[in-house]
Amino acid sequence: MARRRRQRFRRGFAAFLVVVLALIVWEVHPFFGGKGPRAAGGSSTPGGSSQGPSSGPTRLPSGNPIKHIVFLIKENRTFDNYFGLYGHGAEGNDTGGTLRCSGSPKRCVPGPDYPLKWALDQQPHDITHGFSSGLYSIDGGRMDGYNIIGAGEDMSGYVEMHRDCSPPKGCVPNYYAYADRFVLADHFFTSMYGPTFPEHLYTVAAQADGIVDNKSTVDHPGSYCTDPTEFTPHFKPNLTPADIKQILYYENHITDAIPDNLYRISRFWEDIRTCVSIKTVPQELEKAGISWKYYADTDQWQNALQAIRPVWDNPTLHAHIQDPTQFITDIKAGKMPAVSWLIPPEPYNDHPGSGVSVCAGENWTVQHINAVMHSQYWKSTAIVVVWDDFGGFYDGVAPPHYDVMGLGPRTPALIISPYTRQGNNPDGGYVDHTTYEFSSVLAFIEKTFGVAPLTDRDRQASPLAGAFDFAHPNFKPLALQYRPDCPYGSDLTPE
């Protein structure tokens, strides 16, 4: 009898350990929807609040009339870079924290605050904005490491756009006009620390297969699945709870020893081809019989579906990947899909450096939003405009730390629809403080069209629930004029 009791105890204790281990893995593992430290409790961190996935409304209002969703993804800007001066209750900053680092390995202490200067329309050069740069910038929630990213001290990211365009410096008056009338989300974070390639995977898959960097080669024909020379590091898929605990510790103490703590994280990486087989929302829409298109140039850095082998190699699915000029053509032909991913051509994507003009990119955005507003589809459409990563620009609000991938620094987000909530902004617009990330847009698509979520990221994300009021629509369009002061792009076809 005693022996049987001991056997039952051992079996029961073993089962208990299995359950505990499973809960630990679920809690922190990036591929099991891990939330990581500071994710759910809403505990404060230096530099801003750390809000979990339940922060803000989590359910859409009843009676969703949306039949068309446009997910427009631009490049490399933070909330403070574009809307830090917006006001009207939005959480913006006009001064940024810095670090002073010395020694070998470098150890950092808080430096003097740095006032954000007036940005230029054409940023002089690109700013380092990869995975490590995101970690250094966030600095465990202190949001003061933007001056140490890249080769040392680069203050060119401590700049912000204005509403006013006189004198003729960096200004975004039409983006401000959309915020005045519709919804500006001021707690919309990038899904990971950076850079472009894995962030764009999140915009279609609510994950990036653990990828932490851009592709390794750029001088061969093709891109992603069509260039066999391209590789990129990603987190190994068999990480143990102990591994994850170490990674999370180093991420939260990244500036305690530079670059040692980054090297300690990179021990958990391995290289894979930039052609992966993760599931995507477009595939699920196709299965459900819901029309969709992905408007993006082939061989462009931002073409995420070119890196998804089950999509790129499937002729039926591949046919949905089309040139971005086709978007307006489809609207005029009465063939607007239910869901559109719209990726601008590189001269119009707001990317810093390389002679790209924010003014021209803003005109391109206006052109495509005007096309929707002037069409039969406006009364049933929601447009979500985001920027894909922080681009090296300062932002002062600490992101939640969901898992080893992120979240990363804030991006601006504009939600434009006849059904957006009304507030006290100049023309009735509303500032939405709900915590969002790219998976929130996918959750909105999934909730609207009855498609199941793919990962715990889109399962737990608020589906833009704080942005809509379906009971009180305002169908009057806001058709804006192109800015005539751009170095190019003022002669885009009016829509």
C-alpha positions as CSV (number, residue, x, y, z in Angstrom):
1,M,0.0,0.0,0.0
2,A,2.8,2.4,1.0
3,R,4.7,1.6,-2.2
4,R,1.5,2.3,-4.3
5,R,1.1,5.7,-2.5
6,R,4.8,6.5,-3.3
7,Q,4.3,5.6,-6.9
8,R,1.1,7.7,-7.2
9,F,3.0,10.6,-5.5
10,R,5.9,10.3,-8.0
11,R,3.5,10.2,-11.0
12,G,1.5,13.1,-9.7
13,F,4.6,15.2,-8.9
14,A,6.0,14.4,-12.4
15,A,2.8,15.6,-14.0
16,F,2.9,18.7,-11.9
17,L,6.4,19.5,-13.1
18,V,5.4,19.0,-16.7
19,V,2.5,21.4,-16.3
20,V,4.8,24.0,-14.6
21,L,7.4,23.7,-17.4
22,A,4.7,24.1,-20.0
23,L,3.4,27.2,-18.4
24,I,6.9,28.6,-18.2
25,V,7.5,28.0,-21.9
26,W,4.1,29.4,-22.8
27,E,4.8,32.5,-20.7
28,V,8.2,33.5,-22.2
29,H,8.8,31.6,-25.5
30,P,8.6,33.9,-28.5
31,F,7.1,31.2,-30.7
32,F,4.4,30.2,-28.2
33,G,3.0,33.7,-27.7
34,G,5.3,34.5,-24.8
35,K,4.6,37.7,-23.0
36,G,7.9,38.1,-21.2
37,P,8.5,40.3,-18.2
38,R,6.4,43.5,-17.9
39,A,3.9,42.2,-20.4
40,A,0.6,41.7,-18.5
41,G,0.9,43.6,-15.3
42,G,1.1,47.1,-16.6
43,S,4.0,47.8,-14.3
44,S,5.8,51.0,-15.0
45,T,9.4,51.2,-16.4
46,P,11.8,54.1,-16.7
47,G,10.9,56.2,-19.6
48,G,7.2,55.4,-19.9
49,S,4.6,52.8,-19.1
50,S,4.9,49.2,-20.1
51,Q,1.4,48.1,-21.0
52,G,0.4,44.5,-21.8
53,P,-1.7,43.2,-24.6
54,S,-4.9,43.9,-22.7
55,S,-4.2,47.6,-22.3
56,G,-7.2,49.4,-23.8
57,P,-10.3,48.0,-25.6
58,T,-9.9,44.4,-26.7
59,R,-13.2,43.9,-28.7
60,L,-14.5,45.7,-31.7
61,P,-17.9,47.5,-31.3
62,S,-20.8,45.4,-32.5
63,G,-22.2,45.9,-36.0
64,N,-19.0,46.0,-37.9
65,P,-19.9,47.3,-41.4
66,I,-16.3,47.2,-42.8
67,K,-16.0,45.3,-46.1
68,H,-12.6,46.6,-47.2
69,I,-9.4,47.1,-45.3
70,V,-6.2,48.8,-46.6
71,F,-3.0,48.2,-44.7
72,L,-0.6,50.8,-46.0
73,I,3.0,50.3,-44.7
74,K,5.6,53.1,-45.0
75,E,9.1,53.3,-43.7
76,N,11.4,54.1,-40.8
77,R,9.8,56.8,-38.6
78,T,8.8,57.0,-35.0
79,F,5.8,58.7,-33.4
80,D,7.9,61.5,-31.9
81,N,9.6,62.1,-35.3
82,Y,6.3,62.8,-36.9
83,F,3.8,63.6,-34.2
84,G,5.9,64.5,-31.1
85,L,4.5,68.1,-31.4
86,Y,0.9,67.2,-32.3
87,G,-0.6,67.8,-28.9
88,H,-4.4,67.3,-28.4
89,G,-3.7,64.7,-25.7
90,A,-1.2,62.7,-27.7
91,E,1.8,61.5,-25.8
92,G,4.7,63.2,-27.5
93,N,8.2,64.4,-26.6
94,D,10.3,67.3,-27.8
95,T,13.3,66.4,-25.7
96,G,15.2,63.0,-25.8
97,G,17.3,61.2,-23.3
98,T,20.9,60.2,-24.0
99,L,23.6,58.0,-22.6
100,R,27.3,58.5,-21.8
101,C,29.3,55.3,-22.3
102,S,32.9,54.5,-21.6
103,G,35.3,51.7,-20.9
104,S,35.8,48.3,-22.5
105,P,33.3,46.7,-22.5
106,K,31.4,50.0,-22.6
107,R,29.2,50.7,-19.6
108,C,26.6,53.5,-19.8
109,V,25.1,56.1,-17.5
110,P,22.4,58.7,-18.2
111,G,23.6,61.7,-20.1
112,P,22.1,65.1,-20.7
113,D,18.7,65.6,-22.3
114,Y,18.9,66.6,-25.9
115,P,16.2,68.9,-27.5
116,L,14.7,67.5,-30.7
117,K,15.6,69.7,-33.6
118,W,13.5,70.6,-36.6
119,A,13.8,67.7,-39.1
120,L,14.6,68.1,-42.8
121,D,12.4,66.9,-45.6
122,Q,15.2,64.8,-46.9
123,Q,17.2,63.2,-44.1
124,P,20.9,63.5,-44.8
125,H,21.6,59.8,-44.4
126,D,20.0,56.5,-43.2
127,I,20.4,55.8,-39.5
128,T,21.2,52.4,-38.1
129,H,18.0,50.7,-37.0
130,G,18.6,47.0,-36.7
131,F,17.8,44.6,-33.8
132,S,20.7,45.7,-31.7
133,S,20.0,49.4,-32.4
134,G,16.4,48.9,-31.1
135,L,17.7,47.2,-28.0
136,Y,20.2,50.0,-27.3
137,S,17.7,52.7,-28.0
138,I,15.1,51.3,-25.7
139,D,17.7,50.5,-23.0
140,G,15.5,48.3,-20.9
141,G,12.7,50.9,-21.0
142,R,14.7,54.0,-20.2
143,M,14.5,55.2,-23.9
144,D,17.8,57.0,-23.8
145,G,20.2,55.0,-26.0
146,Y,19.4,56.5,-29.4
147,N,22.7,58.4,-29.4
148,I,24.8,55.3,-29.1
149,I,23.4,53.3,-32.0
150,G,25.5,52.7,-35.1
151,A,29.1,53.7,-35.0
152,G,29.0,55.8,-31.8
153,E,27.2,59.1,-31.4
154,D,24.8,60.0,-34.1
155,M,22.4,62.7,-33.1
156,S,20.6,63.0,-36.5
157,G,17.8,60.9,-35.2
158,Y,16.9,63.5,-32.5
159,V,14.7,65.4,-34.9
160,E,10.9,66.0,-35.4
161,M,8.6,67.1,-38.1
162,H,6.3,70.1,-37.7
163,R,2.8,70.9,-38.9
164,D,3.9,74.3,-40.2
165,C,5.8,74.3,-43.5
166,S,7.4,77.8,-43.1
167,P,10.3,77.9,-43.1
168,P,10.5,75.1,-45.7
169,K,11.9,72.4,-43.4
170,G,10.5,69.0,-42.5
171,C,6.7,69.2,-42.2
172,V,3.8,66.7,-42.5
173,P,0.7,68.9,-42.7
174,N,-1.4,66.3,-44.4
175,Y,-0.6,63.6,-41.9
176,Y,-1.6,66.1,-39.2
177,A,-4.8,66.8,-41.2
178,Y,-5.7,63.1,-41.1
179,A,-5.0,63.0,-37.4
180,D,-7.3,66.1,-36.9
181,R,-10.2,64.3,-38.6
182,F,-9.7,60.6,-38.0
183,V,-7.7,58.5,-35.4
184,L,-4.1,58.9,-34.4
185,A,-2.9,56.0,-32.3
186,D,-0.1,57.1,-29.9
187,H,0.7,53.7,-28.4
188,F,1.2,51.7,-31.6
189,F,4.6,49.9,-31.4
190,T,6.6,48.0,-33.9
191,S,6.4,44.3,-33.5
192,M,10.1,43.8,-32.9
193,Y,13.3,45.8,-32.4
194,G,14.0,46.1,-36.1
195,P,14.8,46.1,-39.0
196,T,12.7,46.2,-42.2
197,F,12.6,42.5,-43.3
198,P,11.4,40.8,-40.2
199,E,9.1,43.7,-39.4
200,H,7.3,43.2,-42.7
201,L,7.0,39.5,-42.0
202,Y,5.0,40.5,-38.9
203,T,2.6,42.6,-41.1
204,V,1.5,39.4,-42.9
205,A,2.2,36.6,-40.4
206,A,2.1,38.0,-36.9
207,Q,5.6,36.5,-36.5
208,A,9.0,36.6,-38.2
209,D,10.1,33.0,-37.6
210,G,12.5,34.5,-35.1
211,I,14.4,36.5,-37.8
212,V,16.4,39.4,-36.3
213,D,18.1,41.0,-39.3
214,N,17.9,41.9,-43.0
215,K,19.3,39.7,-45.7
216,S,23.0,39.2,-46.0
217,T,23.6,39.8,-49.7
218,V,22.2,42.5,-52.0
219,D,24.4,42.2,-55.1
220,H,22.8,39.2,-56.7
221,P,19.8,38.9,-59.0
222,G,16.4,38.4,-57.3
223,S,15.5,38.7,-53.7
224,Y,14.5,36.5,-50.8
225,C,13.1,33.2,-52.2
226,T,14.6,34.0,-55.7
227,D,18.1,34.6,-54.5
228,P,19.7,31.5,-53.0
229,T,22.7,33.5,-51.6
230,E,20.6,35.3,-49.0
231,F,20.8,34.3,-45.4
232,T,19.8,36.0,-42.2
233,P,20.1,35.1,-38.4
234,H,17.1,34.0,-36.4
235,F,16.6,32.6,-32.9
236,K,17.0,28.9,-32.7
237,P,13.6,27.2,-32.5
238,N,14.6,24.8,-29.7
239,L,15.3,27.4,-26.9
240,T,14.8,26.2,-23.4
241,P,13.1,28.2,-20.7
242,A,16.6,28.8,-19.2
243,D,17.9,30.1,-22.5
244,I,14.9,32.5,-22.8
245,K,15.4,33.7,-19.3
246,Q,19.0,34.6,-20.1
247,I,18.0,36.4,-23.4
248,L,15.3,38.4,-21.6
249,Y,17.8,39.4,-18.9
250,Y,20.4,40.6,-21.4
251,E,17.8,42.5,-23.4
252,N,16.7,44.4,-20.3
253,H,20.3,45.1,-19.3
254,I,21.7,45.6,-22.8
255,T,23.8,48.7,-21.9
256,D,25.4,47.1,-18.8
257,A,28.2,45.8,-21.1
258,I,28.4,46.8,-24.8
259,P,28.8,44.8,-27.0
260,D,29.2,41.8,-24.6
261,N,25.5,41.4,-23.8
262,L,24.6,41.5,-27.5
263,Y,27.1,38.8,-28.2
264,R,25.6,36.8,-25.4
265,I,22.2,37.1,-27.1
266,S,23.6,36.2,-30.5
267,R,24.8,32.9,-29.2
268,F,21.2,31.8,-29.5
269,W,21.0,32.7,-33.2
270,E,21.6,30.6,-36.3
271,D,21.6,31.5,-40.0
272,I,18.7,30.5,-42.3
273,R,17.7,31.3,-45.9
274,T,15.6,34.4,-46.3
275,C,12.8,32.2,-47.6
276,V,10.6,30.8,-44.9
277,S,7.4,28.6,-44.7
278,I,5.4,30.3,-42.0
279,K,1.7,30.7,-42.4
280,T,0.3,34.1,-43.4
281,V,-3.0,35.9,-43.2
282,P,-3.2,36.1,-47.1
283,Q,-3.2,32.3,-47.2
284,E,-6.0,32.1,-44.7
285,L,-8.0,34.7,-46.6
286,E,-7.6,32.6,-49.7
287,K,-8.8,29.5,-48.0
288,A,-11.9,31.4,-46.7
289,G,-12.7,32.7,-50.2
290,I,-12.0,36.4,-49.2
291,S,-10.4,38.5,-51.9
292,W,-7.0,40.0,-51.2
293,K,-4.0,41.5,-52.9
294,Y,-0.5,42.4,-51.9
295,Y,0.6,45.5,-53.8
296,A,4.4,45.7,-53.7
297,D,7.3,45.9,-56.2
298,T,9.1,42.7,-56.8
299,D,12.7,42.5,-55.5
300,Q,11.9,45.3,-53.1
301,W,13.2,45.0,-49.5
302,Q,9.7,45.5,-48.2
303,N,8.0,42.7,-50.2
304,A,7.4,40.2,-47.4
305,L,5.5,37.7,-49.5
306,Q,8.5,37.2,-51.7
307,A,10.1,35.6,-48.7
308,I,7.2,33.2,-48.0
309,R,7.8,30.1,-50.1
310,P,4.3,28.6,-49.9
311,V,3.0,31.9,-51.3
312,W,5.7,32.8,-53.7
313,D,5.9,29.4,-55.3
314,N,2.2,28.9,-55.6
315,P,1.0,30.3,-58.9
316,T,-2.5,31.0,-57.6
317,L,-1.3,32.9,-54.5
318,H,1.6,34.6,-56.4
319,A,-0.9,36.1,-58.8
320,H,-2.2,38.3,-55.9
321,I,1.2,40.0,-55.6
322,Q,1.0,43.0,-57.9
323,D,2.6,46.3,-58.7
324,P,1.4,49.1,-56.3
325,T,0.2,51.1,-59.3
326,Q,-2.5,48.4,-59.8
327,F,-4.2,49.5,-56.5
328,I,-5.8,52.6,-58.1
329,T,-6.5,50.8,-61.3
330,D,-8.4,48.1,-59.4
331,I,-10.5,50.8,-57.6
332,K,-11.4,52.5,-60.8
333,A,-12.3,49.2,-62.4
334,G,-14.6,48.3,-59.5
335,K,-12.3,45.4,-58.4
336,M,-11.0,46.6,-55.0
337,P,-10.2,43.5,-52.9
338,A,-11.6,43.0,-49.4
339,V,-8.1,43.2,-48.0
340,S,-5.2,45.2,-49.5
341,W,-1.6,45.4,-48.4
342,L,-0.2,48.5,-50.0
343,I,3.6,48.9,-50.0
344,P,4.8,52.2,-51.7
345,P,7.6,52.3,-54.3
346,E,10.9,53.3,-52.7
347,P,10.9,57.0,-53.8
348,Y,7.6,57.5,-51.9
349,N,8.0,55.4,-48.8
350,D,9.3,58.1,-46.4
351,H,12.6,56.2,-45.9
352,P,15.4,58.5,-44.5
353,G,18.4,59.1,-46.8
354,S,19.0,58.3,-50.4
355,G,17.3,61.5,-51.5
356,V,13.8,60.3,-50.5
357,S,11.4,63.2,-49.8
358,V,8.9,63.0,-47.0
359,C,6.9,65.6,-48.8
360,A,6.7,63.4,-51.9
361,G,5.8,60.4,-49.8
362,E,3.0,62.3,-48.1
363,N,1.7,63.3,-51.6
364,W,1.7,59.6,-52.6
365,T,-0.2,58.7,-49.5
366,V,-2.8,61.4,-50.2
367,Q,-3.1,60.2,-53.8
368,H,-4.1,56.7,-52.7
369,I,-6.3,57.7,-49.8
370,N,-8.1,60.2,-52.1
371,A,-8.6,57.4,-54.6
372,V,-10.5,55.4,-51.9
373,M,-12.5,58.4,-50.7
374,H,-13.6,59.3,-54.2
375,S,-14.7,55.7,-54.9
376,Q,-17.8,53.6,-54.3
377,Y,-15.8,51.8,-51.6
378,W,-15.3,54.7,-49.1
379,K,-18.4,54.0,-47.1
380,S,-17.3,50.5,-46.3
381,T,-13.5,50.9,-45.9
382,A,-10.9,51.3,-43.2
383,I,-7.4,52.4,-44.0
384,V,-4.5,51.8,-41.6
385,V,-1.3,53.7,-42.2
386,V,1.8,52.7,-40.3
387,W,5.6,53.0,-40.6
388,D,7.5,49.7,-40.5
389,D,10.3,50.4,-37.9
390,F,11.8,53.2,-35.9
391,G,14.5,54.1,-38.4
392,G,16.9,55.3,-35.8
393,F,14.7,58.2,-34.8
394,Y,14.1,59.1,-31.2
395,D,10.9,58.1,-29.4
396,G,10.3,58.5,-25.6
397,V,7.6,55.9,-24.8
398,A,8.7,52.5,-23.6
399,P,7.2,49.6,-25.4
400,P,5.9,46.5,-23.7
401,H,8.3,43.6,-23.6
402,Y,6.2,40.7,-24.9
403,D,9.0,38.2,-25.8
404,V,12.6,38.0,-27.1
405,M,11.6,39.7,-30.3
406,G,10.1,42.9,-28.9
407,L,8.1,45.0,-29.0
408,G,10.1,47.8,-30.6
409,P,9.8,51.6,-30.5
410,R,6.6,53.4,-31.4
411,T,5.6,54.1,-35.0
412,P,2.9,56.6,-36.0
413,A,-0.4,55.0,-36.9
414,L,-3.3,56.7,-38.7
415,I,-6.7,54.9,-38.8
416,I,-8.9,56.5,-41.5
417,S,-12.5,55.5,-42.0
418,P,-16.1,56.9,-41.9
419,Y,-16.4,54.8,-38.7
420,T,-13.5,56.1,-36.7
421,R,-14.2,57.5,-33.2
422,Q,-14.8,61.2,-32.9
423,G,-12.9,63.2,-30.3
424,N,-12.0,66.8,-29.4
425,N,-9.3,67.4,-32.0
426,P,-9.7,70.3,-34.4
427,D,-12.0,68.5,-36.9
428,G,-13.3,65.9,-34.6
429,G,-10.4,63.5,-34.6
430,Y,-9.5,61.2,-31.8
431,V,-6.2,60.2,-30.1
432,D,-6.4,56.4,-29.3
433,H,-4.1,55.4,-26.4
434,T,-4.7,51.6,-26.8
435,T,-1.6,49.5,-27.1
436,Y,-1.2,48.2,-30.6
437,E,1.4,46.5,-32.8
438,F,1.3,45.2,-36.4
439,S,-0.5,42.1,-35.2
440,S,-3.4,44.3,-34.2
441,V,-4.0,45.2,-37.8
442,L,-4.0,41.5,-38.6
443,A,-6.4,40.8,-35.7
444,F,-8.7,43.5,-37.1
445,I,-8.6,41.8,-40.5
446,E,-9.3,38.4,-38.9
447,K,-12.1,39.6,-36.7
448,T,-13.8,41.5,-39.6
449,F,-13.7,38.6,-42.0
450,G,-14.0,35.6,-39.6
451,V,-10.5,34.3,-40.1
452,A,-8.7,32.4,-37.2
453,P,-5.5,34.0,-35.7
454,L,-2.2,32.5,-36.6
455,T,-0.1,33.1,-33.5
456,D,-0.6,34.2,-29.9
457,R,0.6,37.7,-31.1
458,D,-2.6,38.3,-33.2
459,R,-4.7,36.2,-30.8
460,Q,-3.9,38.5,-27.9
461,A,-3.7,41.8,-29.8
462,S,-6.4,44.4,-29.6
463,P,-8.0,44.4,-33.1
464,L,-7.8,48.3,-33.2
465,A,-10.8,48.2,-30.9
466,G,-10.2,51.7,-29.5
467,A,-10.4,53.3,-32.9
468,F,-13.9,52.7,-34.1
469,D,-17.5,53.8,-33.4
470,F,-19.7,51.9,-35.9
471,A,-22.9,53.5,-34.6
472,H,-22.0,57.1,-35.6
473,P,-20.4,57.2,-39.1
474,N,-19.3,60.4,-40.8
475,F,-19.2,59.6,-44.5
476,K,-17.9,63.0,-45.6
477,P,-14.5,62.4,-47.3
478,L,-11.4,64.4,-46.5
479,A,-9.9,64.8,-50.0
480,L,-6.6,66.7,-49.5
481,Q,-4.5,68.6,-52.0
482,Y,-0.9,67.7,-53.0
483,R,1.8,69.8,-51.5
484,P,3.4,71.9,-54.3
485,D,6.7,72.4,-52.4
486,C,8.2,68.9,-52.9
487,P,11.4,68.2,-54.7
488,Y,9.4,65.7,-56.7
489,G,6.0,64.0,-56.5
490,S,3.8,67.2,-56.8
491,D,2.6,66.1,-60.2
492,L,1.2,62.7,-59.2
493,T,-2.1,61.9,-61.0
494,P,-4.8,63.5,-59.0
495,E,-7.4,61.1,-57.6
